[in-house]
Amino acid sequence: MRAVVYESYAPDDDYRKILQVKELPDPEPKGDQVVFRVAAAALNFNDLWGMRGEPIPVPLPHISGSDAAGEVIAVGEDVVNVKVGDRVVSHANLSCRVCSSCTSGREYDCSQRTIWGFQTGPLWGGFSEVTYLPEVNVVKIPDGVDYDHAAAASMTLLTSWHMLVGRAKITPGQLVLVMGGGSGVGSWEPTTR
């Protein structure tokens, strides 16, 4: 498979000097893992942080990409709800799933939480032709939603939901005023191929 890889940081934001397309072996699924062919991947601000090496130095060599969608091509022997041919999108929050934060629905507060494609690696992210995640970190894409929209919504939709429902505790019927819906959460530009 081909992947966009970097082996050093670009603190000056000149990413062209560090990004390389490399040939790597296709991943093989282990126990609970789902392997999928990436059809679309969105650029997230954490991808820029990773390439800068700040505020958190990421493992090198690195494949960025936390927001990816594609078709399942292999599953591990312990995978139950996902099968080859399913269309899936990444859920980039990797957490322990057993601490009190995780079991009470607050995985964002898990002390072991890492962000796939940002803090993971080396060489584990969505900017590749093929990638993998644990089954609990992929979501089937509903009919009528294309790969581009699924990848674009992957982390930004979850961030918005977490802030509005998880933190602000909005409920159905309430009116919400969104002021300044910009930055990474408020922008999406479709690409032409």
VOZA-819194 format. One record per residue: residue number from 1; residue in one letter; z, x, y of N, C-alpha, C in turn. Coordinates in steps of 0.2 Angstrom, whole numbers, always signed. Each point is the difference from the previous one (the first is absolute). Example, Ala and Ser with C-alpha at 12.3 -4.5 7.8 and 13.67 -1.06 7.14 Angstrom:
BEGIN
+-----+------+-------+-------+-------+-------+-------+-------+-------+-------+-------+
: pos : code :  n_c3 :  n_c1 :  n_c2 : ca_c3 : ca_c1 : ca_c2 :  c_c3 :  c_c1 :  c_c2 :
+-----+------+-------+-------+-------+-------+-------+-------+-------+-------+-------+
:   1 :    a :   +39 :   +66 :   -28 :    +0 :    -4 :    +6 :    +0 :    +4 :    +6 :
:   2 :    s :    -4 :    -2 :    +5 :    +1 :    +4 :    +6 :    +3 :    -4 :    +5 :
+-----+------+-------+-------+-------+-------+-------+-------+-------+-------+-------+
***
This chain:
BEGIN
+-----+------+-------+-------+-------+-------+-------+-------+-------+-------+-------+
: pos : code :  n_c3 :  n_c1 :  n_c2 : ca_c3 : ca_c1 : ca_c2 :  c_c3 :  c_c1 :  c_c2 :
+-----+------+-------+-------+-------+-------+-------+-------+-------+-------+-------+
:   1 :    m :    +0 :    +4 :    -6 :    +0 :    -4 :    +6 :    +0 :    +4 :    +6 :
:   2 :    r :    -2 :    -2 :    +6 :    +0 :    +3 :    +6 :    +6 :    -3 :    +4 :
:   3 :    a :    +3 :    +5 :    +4 :    +5 :    -3 :    +4 :    +0 :    +5 :    +7 :
:   4 :    v :    +3 :    -3 :    +5 :    +1 :    +3 :    +6 :    +7 :    +4 :    +0 :
:   5 :    v :    +0 :    +6 :    +0 :    +6 :    +4 :    -1 :    +1 :    +5 :    +6 :
:   6 :    y :    +6 :    +1 :    +2 :    +1 :    +6 :    +4 :    +6 :    +4 :    -2 :
:   7 :    e :    +0 :    +6 :    +1 :    +4 :    +5 :    -2 :    +4 :    +4 :    +5 :
:   8 :    s :    -1 :    -2 :    +6 :    +4 :    +2 :    +6 :    +0 :    -5 :    +5 :
:   9 :    y :    +5 :    +0 :    +5 :    +1 :    -5 :    +5 :    -5 :    +2 :    +6 :
:  10 :    a :    -1 :    -5 :    +4 :    -4 :    +0 :    +7 :    +5 :    -2 :    +5 :
:  11 :    p :    +5 :    +4 :    +3 :    +4 :    -3 :    +5 :    -4 :    -1 :    +6 :
:  12 :    d :    -6 :    +3 :    +1 :    -4 :    -1 :    +6 :    -4 :    -6 :    +0 :
:  13 :    d :    +0 :    -4 :    -6 :    -4 :    -6 :    -1 :    -7 :    +1 :    -1 :
:  14 :    d :    -2 :    +7 :    -2 :    -7 :    +1 :    -2 :    +0 :    -1 :    -7 :
:  15 :    y :    -1 :    -6 :    -3 :    +1 :    -1 :    -7 :    -7 :    +2 :    -3 :
:  16 :    r :    -5 :    +1 :    +3 :    -6 :    +2 :    -3 :    +0 :    +7 :    -3 :
:  17 :    k :    +5 :    +4 :    +3 :    +1 :    +7 :    -3 :    +4 :    +0 :    -7 :
:  18 :    i :    +3 :    -5 :    -1 :    +4 :    +0 :    -6 :    -2 :    -5 :    -6 :
:  19 :    l :    -4 :    -5 :    +2 :    -2 :    -5 :    -5 :    -6 :    +3 :    -4 :
:  20 :    q :    +1 :    -1 :    -7 :    -6 :    +3 :    -4 :    -1 :    -6 :    -6 :
:  21 :    v :    -6 :    -1 :    -2 :    -1 :    -4 :    -6 :    +0 :    +4 :    -6 :
:  22 :    k :    +4 :    -1 :    -5 :    +1 :    +4 :    -5 :    -1 :    -4 :    -7 :
:  23 :    e :    -2 :    +3 :    -5 :    -1 :    -3 :    -7 :    +7 :    +1 :    -3 :
:  24 :    l :    +3 :    -5 :    -3 :    +6 :    +0 :    -4 :    -1 :    -4 :    -6 :
:  25 :    p :    +5 :    +2 :    -5 :    -1 :    -4 :    -6 :    +2 :    -8 :    +1 :
:  26 :    d :    -3 :    -4 :    -3 :    +2 :    -7 :    +0 :    +7 :    -1 :    -2 :
:  27 :    p :    +5 :    -4 :    +3 :    +6 :    -1 :    -3 :    +0 :    -4 :    -6 :
:  28 :    e :    +5 :    +1 :    -5 :    +1 :    -4 :    -6 :    +6 :    -4 :    +1 :
:  29 :    p :    +0 :    -6 :    -2 :    +6 :    -4 :    +1 :    +6 :    +2 :    -5 :
:  30 :    k :    +6 :    +0 :    +3 :    +6 :    +1 :    -4 :    +3 :    -7 :    -1 :
:  31 :    g :    +5 :    -1 :    -4 :    +4 :    -6 :    -2 :    -2 :    -6 :    +5 :
:  32 :    d :    +3 :    +0 :    +6 :    +0 :    -5 :    +4 :    -5 :    +0 :    +6 :
:  33 :    q :    -5 :    +5 :    -1 :    -5 :    +1 :    +5 :    -6 :    -4 :    +0 :
:  34 :    v :    -3 :    -2 :    +6 :    -6 :    -3 :    +0 :    -5 :    +5 :    +4 :
:  35 :    v :    -6 :    +1 :    -3 :    -5 :    +5 :    +3 :    -5 :    -5 :    +2 :
:  36 :    f :    -2 :    +1 :    +7 :    -6 :    -4 :    +3 :    -5 :    +4 :    +4 :
:  37 :    r :    -6 :    -2 :    -1 :    -5 :    +3 :    +4 :    +0 :    -3 :    +7 :
:  38 :    v :    +1 :    +5 :    +5 :    +1 :    -2 :    +7 :    -7 :    -3 :    +3 :
:  39 :    a :    +1 :    -6 :    +2 :    -6 :    -3 :    +4 :    +0 :    +0 :    +7 :
:  40 :    a :    +7 :    +0 :    +3 :    +1 :    +1 :    +7 :    +7 :    +3 :    +1 :
:  41 :    a :    +0 :    +4 :    +5 :    +7 :    +3 :    +2 :    +0 :    +0 :    +8 :
:  42 :    a :    +6 :    -2 :    +2 :    +1 :    -1 :    +8 :    +3 :    +6 :    +2 :
:  43 :    l :    -1 :    +2 :    +6 :    +3 :    +6 :    +4 :    +7 :    -3 :    +3 :
:  44 :    n :    +5 :    +3 :    -2 :    +7 :    -2 :    +3 :    +2 :    +5 :    +4 :
:  45 :    f :    +5 :    -1 :    +5 :    +2 :    +5 :    +4 :    +4 :    +5 :    -4 :
:  46 :    n :    +3 :    -2 :    -6 :    +4 :    +6 :    -4 :    -5 :    +5 :    -2 :
:  47 :    d :    -7 :    -2 :    -1 :    -5 :    +5 :    -2 :    +0 :    +5 :    +5 :
:  48 :    l :    +0 :    -2 :    +7 :    -1 :    +5 :    +5 :    +7 :    +5 :    +0 :
:  49 :    w :    +6 :    -4 :    -1 :    +6 :    +4 :    +0 :    +0 :    +6 :    -6 :
:  50 :    g :    -3 :    -3 :    -6 :    -1 :    +5 :    -5 :    -4 :    +6 :    +1 :
:  51 :    m :    -6 :    -1 :    +4 :    -4 :    +5 :    +1 :    +3 :    +5 :    +6 :
:  52 :    r :    +4 :    -3 :    +4 :    +3 :    +4 :    +5 :    +6 :    +4 :    -3 :
:  53 :    g :    +3 :    -2 :    -6 :    +6 :    +3 :    -3 :    +6 :    -2 :    +4 :
:  54 :    e :    +0 :    -5 :    +4 :    +6 :    -3 :    +4 :    -1 :    -8 :    +0 :
:  55 :    p :    +6 :    -3 :    +0 :    +7 :    +2 :    +0 :    +2 :    +2 :    -6 :
:  56 :    i :    -3 :    -1 :    -6 :    +2 :    +2 :    -6 :    -6 :    +5 :    -3 :
:  57 :    p :    +2 :    +6 :    -2 :    -5 :    +4 :    -4 :    -2 :    -3 :    -7 :
:  58 :    v :    -6 :    -2 :    -1 :    -2 :    -3 :    -6 :    -2 :    +6 :    -5 :
:  59 :    p :    +1 :    -2 :    -7 :    -2 :    +5 :    -5 :    -7 :    +2 :    +0 :
:  60 :    l :    -1 :    +7 :    +0 :    -7 :    +2 :    +0 :    -2 :    +3 :    -7 :
:  61 :    p :    -6 :    +0 :    -2 :    -6 :    -3 :    +3 :    +1 :    -8 :    +0 :
:  62 :    h :    -3 :    -3 :    +4 :    +2 :    -7 :    +1 :    -6 :    -5 :    +1 :
:  63 :    i :    +0 :    -6 :    -3 :    -5 :    -5 :    +0 :    +4 :    -6 :    +4 :
:  64 :    s :    -2 :    -1 :    +6 :    +3 :    -6 :    +4 :    -2 :    -7 :    -3 :
:  65 :    g :    +2 :    -5 :    +4 :    -3 :    -7 :    -2 :    +6 :    -4 :    -3 :
:  66 :    s :    +3 :    -4 :    +4 :    +5 :    -5 :    -3 :    -3 :    -7 :    -1 :
:  67 :    d :    -5 :    -1 :    +3 :    -3 :    -7 :    +0 :    -7 :    +0 :    -3 :
:  68 :    a :    +0 :    -1 :    -7 :    -6 :    +0 :    -4 :    -1 :    -6 :    -4 :
:  69 :    a :    -6 :    -2 :    -1 :    -2 :    -6 :    -5 :    -5 :    +2 :    -4 :
:  70 :    g :    +0 :    -3 :    -6 :    -6 :    +2 :    -5 :    +1 :    -4 :    -6 :
:  71 :    e :    -4 :    +2 :    -5 :    -1 :    -3 :    -7 :    +4 :    +4 :    -5 :
:  72 :    v :    +4 :    -3 :    -4 :    +4 :    +3 :    -5 :    -5 :    +3 :    -5 :
:  73 :    i :    +1 :    +6 :    -2 :    -5 :    +3 :    -5 :    +4 :    +2 :    -7 :
:  74 :    a :    +7 :    +1 :    +1 :    +4 :    +2 :    -6 :    +8 :    -2 :    +2 :
:  75 :    v :    +3 :    -2 :    -6 :    +7 :    -1 :    +1 :    +4 :    +3 :    -5 :
:  76 :    g :    +7 :    +2 :    +1 :    +4 :    +3 :    -4 :    +3 :    -5 :    -6 :
:  77 :    e :    +2 :    +2 :    -5 :    +2 :    -4 :    -6 :    +6 :    -5 :    +2 :
:  78 :    d :    +4 :    +1 :    +6 :    +5 :    -4 :    +2 :    -2 :    -5 :    +5 :
:  79 :    v :    -6 :    +0 :    +2 :    -2 :    -5 :    +5 :    -1 :    -7 :    -3 :
:  80 :    v :    +3 :    -5 :    +4 :    +0 :    -7 :    -3 :    -4 :    -4 :    +4 :
:  81 :    n :    +0 :    +0 :    +6 :    -4 :    -6 :    +4 :    -6 :    +2 :    +4 :
:  82 :    v :    -3 :    +6 :    -1 :    -6 :    +3 :    +2 :    -4 :    +2 :    -5 :
:  83 :    k :    -7 :    -2 :    +0 :    -5 :    +3 :    -5 :    -6 :    +3 :    +3 :
:  84 :    v :    -3 :    +3 :    -4 :    -7 :    +3 :    +2 :    -4 :    -5 :    +3 :
:  85 :    g :    -3 :    +1 :    +6 :    -5 :    -4 :    +3 :    +4 :    -4 :    +6 :
:  86 :    d :    +7 :    +0 :    +0 :    +3 :    -4 :    +5 :    -1 :    +4 :    +7 :
:  87 :    r :    -1 :    -4 :    +5 :    +0 :    +3 :    +7 :    +7 :    +0 :    +3 :
:  88 :    v :    +2 :    +6 :    +2 :    +7 :    +1 :    +2 :    +0 :    +4 :    +7 :
:  89 :    v :    +6 :    -1 :    +3 :    +1 :    +4 :    +7 :    +7 :    +3 :    -1 :
:  90 :    s :    +0 :    +6 :    +3 :    +7 :    +4 :    +0 :    +5 :    -3 :    +4 :
:  91 :    h :    +6 :    +1 :    -3 :    +6 :    -2 :    +4 :    +4 :    +7 :    +0 :
:  92 :    a :    +0 :    +4 :    +6 :    +1 :    +7 :    +0 :    +8 :    +1 :    +0 :
:  93 :    n :    +4 :    -4 :    +0 :    +7 :    +1 :    +0 :    +2 :    +1 :    -7 :
:  94 :    l :    +2 :    +7 :    -2 :    +2 :    +2 :    -6 :    +8 :    +0 :    +1 :
:  95 :    s :    +3 :    -4 :    -4 :    +8 :    +0 :    +1 :    +3 :    +0 :    -7 :
:  96 :    c :    +6 :    +0 :    -1 :    +4 :    +1 :    -6 :    +0 :    -7 :    -4 :
:  97 :    r :    +0 :    -5 :    +3 :    +0 :    -7 :    -3 :    +6 :    -2 :    -3 :
:  98 :    v :    +5 :    +4 :    +0 :    +7 :    -1 :    -3 :    +6 :    +0 :    +5 :
:  99 :    c :    -1 :    +3 :    +5 :    +6 :    +0 :    +5 :    +2 :    -6 :    +3 :
: 100 :    s :    +5 :    -1 :    +3 :    +2 :    -6 :    +3 :    -5 :    -3 :    +6 :
: 101 :    s :    -3 :    +5 :    +3 :    -5 :    -2 :    +5 :    -6 :    -3 :    -3 :
: 102 :    c :    -3 :    +4 :    -5 :    -6 :    -3 :    -4 :    +2 :    -6 :    -3 :
: 103 :    t :    +5 :    -1 :    -4 :    +1 :    -6 :    -3 :    +2 :    -6 :    +4 :
: 104 :    s :    +1 :    +1 :    +7 :    +2 :    -5 :    +4 :    -6 :    -2 :    +5 :
: 105 :    g :    -6 :    +3 :    -2 :    -6 :    -1 :    +3 :    -1 :    +4 :    +6 :
: 106 :    r :    +3 :    +6 :    +1 :    +0 :    +4 :    +6 :    -3 :    +7 :    -2 :
: 107 :    e :    -5 :    +0 :    -4 :    -2 :    +7 :    -2 :    -2 :    +5 :    +5 :
: 108 :    y :    -1 :    -3 :    +6 :    -1 :    +5 :    +6 :    +6 :    +4 :    +2 :
: 109 :    d :    +6 :    -3 :    -2 :    +6 :    +4 :    +1 :    +2 :    +4 :    -6 :
: 110 :    c :    -4 :    +1 :    -5 :    +2 :    +4 :    -6 :    +0 :    +7 :    +2 :
: 111 :    s :    +6 :    +4 :    -2 :    +1 :    +7 :    +2 :    -5 :    +4 :    -3 :
: 112 :    q :    -4 :    -2 :    -6 :    -4 :    +4 :    -3 :    -8 :    -2 :    +1 :
: 113 :    r :    -1 :    -4 :    +5 :    -6 :    -3 :    +2 :    -5 :    +6 :    +2 :
: 114 :    t :    -6 :    +0 :    -2 :    -5 :    +4 :    +2 :    -6 :    -4 :    +2 :
: 115 :    i :    -5 :    +3 :    +4 :    -6 :    -4 :    +1 :    -6 :    +4 :    -4 :
: 116 :    w :    -3 :    -4 :    -4 :    -6 :    +3 :    -4 :    -5 :    +2 :    +5 :
: 117 :    g :    -3 :    +5 :    -2 :    -6 :    +3 :    +5 :    +3 :    +3 :    +6 :
: 118 :    f :    +6 :    +0 :    +1 :    +3 :    +4 :    +6 :    +5 :    +5 :    -3 :
: 119 :    q :    +5 :    -2 :    -3 :    +6 :    +4 :    -2 :    -1 :    +2 :    -7 :
: 120 :    t :    -5 :    -3 :    -4 :    -1 :    +2 :    -7 :    -5 :    +6 :    -1 :
: 121 :    g :    +0 :    +3 :    -5 :    -5 :    +5 :    -2 :    +4 :    +6 :    -4 :
: 122 :    p :    -4 :    +5 :    +0 :    -6 :    +1 :    +3 :    -6 :    -4 :    -4 :
: 123 :    l :    -5 :    -1 :    +4 :    -7 :    -3 :    -2 :    +1 :    -7 :    -3 :
: 124 :    w :    +4 :    -4 :    +4 :    +1 :    -7 :    -2 :    -1 :    -5 :    +5 :
: 125 :    g :    -5 :    -3 :    +2 :    -1 :    -5 :    +5 :    -7 :    -4 :    -1 :
: 126 :    g :    -1 :    -4 :    +5 :    -6 :    -5 :    -1 :    -7 :    +3 :    +3 :
: 127 :    f :    +0 :    +6 :    +3 :    -6 :    +2 :    +3 :    -4 :    +4 :    -6 :
: 128 :    s :    -1 :    -3 :    -5 :    -3 :    +3 :    -6 :    -4 :    -6 :    -4 :
: 129 :    e :    -5 :    +2 :    -4 :    -4 :    -5 :    -3 :    +4 :    -4 :    -5 :
: 130 :    v :    +5 :    +4 :    -3 :    +4 :    -3 :    -5 :    +7 :    +2 :    +1 :
: 131 :    t :    +5 :    -5 :    -1 :    +7 :    +1 :    +2 :    +4 :    -4 :    -5 :
: 132 :    y :    +7 :    +1 :    +0 :    +4 :    -4 :    -4 :    +7 :    -1 :    +3 :
: 133 :    l :    +3 :    -5 :    -2 :    +7 :    -3 :    +2 :    +4 :    -3 :    -5 :
: 134 :    p :    +6 :    +0 :    +0 :    +4 :    -4 :    -5 :    -2 :    -8 :    +1 :
: 135 :    e :    +0 :    -3 :    -6 :    -2 :    -7 :    +1 :    +4 :    -4 :    +5 :
: 136 :    v :    +6 :    +1 :    +1 :    +4 :    -4 :    +5 :    -3 :    +2 :    +7 :
: 137 :    n :    -4 :    +5 :    +1 :    -3 :    +2 :    +7 :    -7 :    -2 :    +1 :
: 138 :    v :    -2 :    -5 :    -4 :    -7 :    -2 :    +1 :    +1 :    -8 :    +0 :
: 139 :    v :    -4 :    -3 :    +4 :    -1 :    -7 :    +1 :    -7 :    -3 :    -2 :
: 140 :    k :    -1 :    -5 :    -4 :    -6 :    -3 :    -1 :    -3 :    -3 :    +7 :
: 141 :    i :    -6 :    +2 :    +1 :    -3 :    -3 :    +6 :    -3 :    -7 :    -1 :
: 142 :    p :    +2 :    -5 :    +4 :    -2 :    -7 :    -1 :    -8 :    +0 :    +1 :
: 143 :    d :    -3 :    -5 :    -4 :    -7 :    -2 :    +1 :    -1 :    -1 :    +7 :
: 144 :    g :    -6 :    +2 :    +3 :    -1 :    -2 :    +7 :    +2 :    +6 :    +5 :
: 145 :    v :    +4 :    +5 :    -3 :    +2 :    +5 :    +5 :    -4 :    +6 :    -3 :
: 146 :    d :    -4 :    +4 :    +5 :    -3 :    +6 :    -3 :    +4 :    +6 :    +1 :
: 147 :    y :    -3 :    +5 :    -3 :    +4 :    +7 :    +0 :    +2 :    +2 :    +7 :
: 148 :    d :    -5 :    +0 :    +4 :    +1 :    +2 :    +7 :    +6 :    -3 :    +3 :
: 149 :    h :    +1 :    -7 :    +0 :    +5 :    -3 :    +3 :    +7 :    +1 :    -4 :
: 150 :    a :    -1 :    +0 :    -7 :    +6 :    +2 :    -4 :    +3 :    +6 :    +2 :
: 151 :    a :    -4 :    +6 :    +1 :    +3 :    +6 :    +1 :    +2 :    +0 :    +8 :
: 152 :    a :    -3 :    -3 :    +4 :    +2 :    +0 :    +7 :    +7 :    -3 :    +1 :
: 153 :    a :    +1 :    -5 :    -4 :    +6 :    -4 :    +0 :    +6 :    +3 :    -4 :
: 154 :    s :    -1 :    +5 :    -4 :    +4 :    +2 :    -5 :    +7 :    +2 :    +3 :
: 155 :    m :    +0 :    +5 :    +5 :    +7 :    +1 :    +2 :    +1 :    -3 :    +7 :
: 156 :    t :    -5 :    -2 :    +4 :    +1 :    -3 :    +6 :    +3 :    -7 :    +0 :
: 157 :    l :    -3 :    -4 :    -5 :    +3 :    -7 :    -2 :    +7 :    +1 :    -2 :
: 158 :    l :    +1 :    +4 :    -4 :    +7 :    +1 :    -3 :    +5 :    +2 :    +6 :
: 159 :    t :    -2 :    +4 :    +4 :    +4 :    +2 :    +6 :    +2 :    -6 :    +4 :
: 160 :    s :    -6 :    -3 :    +2 :    +1 :    -6 :    +4 :    +5 :    -5 :    -3 :
: 161 :    w :    -1 :    -2 :    -7 :    +4 :    -5 :    -3 :    +7 :    +3 :    +0 :
: 162 :    h :    +1 :    +6 :    -2 :    +7 :    +3 :    +0 :    +3 :    -1 :    +7 :
: 163 :    m :    -3 :    +1 :    +5 :    +3 :    +0 :    +7 :    +1 :    -7 :    +2 :
: 164 :    l :    -4 :    -5 :    -2 :    +0 :    -7 :    +3 :    +5 :    -4 :    -5 :
: 165 :    v :    -1 :    +1 :    -7 :    +4 :    -4 :    -4 :    +6 :    +3 :    -2 :
: 166 :    g :    -1 :    +7 :    -2 :    +6 :    +3 :    -3 :    +5 :    +2 :    +6 :
: 167 :    r :    -2 :    +2 :    +6 :    +5 :    +2 :    +5 :    +1 :    -5 :    +5 :
: 168 :    a :    -5 :    -3 :    +3 :    +1 :    -6 :    +5 :    +2 :    -6 :    -3 :
: 169 :    k :    -1 :    -1 :    -7 :    +2 :    -6 :    -3 :    -4 :    -6 :    +2 :
: 170 :    i :    -6 :    +0 :    +2 :    -4 :    -6 :    +2 :    -1 :    -5 :    -6 :
: 171 :    t :    +0 :    -6 :    +2 :    -1 :    -5 :    -6 :    -6 :    -4 :    +2 :
: 172 :    p :    -3 :    -4 :    -5 :    -5 :    -5 :    +2 :    +2 :    -4 :    +5 :
: 173 :    g :    -5 :    -2 :    +5 :    +1 :    -4 :    +5 :    +2 :    +3 :    +7 :
: 174 :    q :    +2 :    +6 :    -1 :    +2 :    +4 :    +6 :    -6 :    +3 :    +4 :
: 175 :    l :    +0 :    +0 :    +6 :    -5 :    +3 :    +5 :    +2 :    +7 :    +1 :
: 176 :    v :    -5 :    +5 :    -1 :    +1 :    +7 :    +1 :    -5 :    +3 :    +5 :
: 177 :    l :    +3 :    +3 :    +5 :    -4 :    +3 :    +6 :    -1 :    +8 :    -2 :
: 178 :    v :    -6 :    +2 :    -1 :    -2 :    +7 :    -2 :    -2 :    +3 :    +6 :
: 179 :    m :    +4 :    +5 :    +3 :    -2 :    +3 :    +6 :    -3 :    +7 :    -2 :
: 180 :    g :    -6 :    +2 :    +2 :    -3 :    +6 :    -1 :    -1 :    +1 :    -8 :
: 181 :    g :    -4 :    -4 :    -3 :    -2 :    +1 :    -7 :    -5 :    +5 :    -1 :
: 182 :    g :    +2 :    +7 :    +2 :    -5 :    +5 :    +0 :    +2 :    +5 :    -5 :
: 183 :    s :    -2 :    +6 :    +0 :    +2 :    +6 :    -4 :    -3 :    -1 :    -7 :
: 184 :    g :    +3 :    +3 :    -5 :    -3 :    -1 :    -7 :    +1 :    -7 :    -3 :
: 185 :    v :    +5 :    -3 :    +2 :    +2 :    -7 :    -3 :    -5 :    -5 :    +3 :
: 186 :    g :    -3 :    +1 :    +6 :    -4 :    -5 :    +3 :    -7 :    +1 :    +1 :
: 187 :    s :    -3 :    +5 :    -4 :    -7 :    +1 :    +1 :    -3 :    +1 :    -7 :
: 188 :    w :    -6 :    -2 :    +0 :    -4 :    +0 :    -6 :    -8 :    +0 :    +2 :
: 189 :    e :    -4 :    +5 :    -2 :    -7 :    +0 :    +2 :    -4 :    +1 :    -7 :
: 190 :    p :    -4 :    -5 :    -1 :    -4 :    +0 :    -6 :    -5 :    +6 :    +0 :
: 191 :    t :    -1 :    +3 :    -6 :    -5 :    +5 :    +0 :    -7 :    -3 :    -2 :
: 192 :    t :    -5 :    +3 :    +1 :    -7 :    -1 :    -2 :    -2 :    +5 :    -5 :
: 193 :    r :    -3 :    -2 :    -6 :    -1 :    +5 :    -5 :    -7 :    +1 :    +0 :
+-----+------+-------+-------+-------+-------+-------+-------+-------+-------+-------+
***
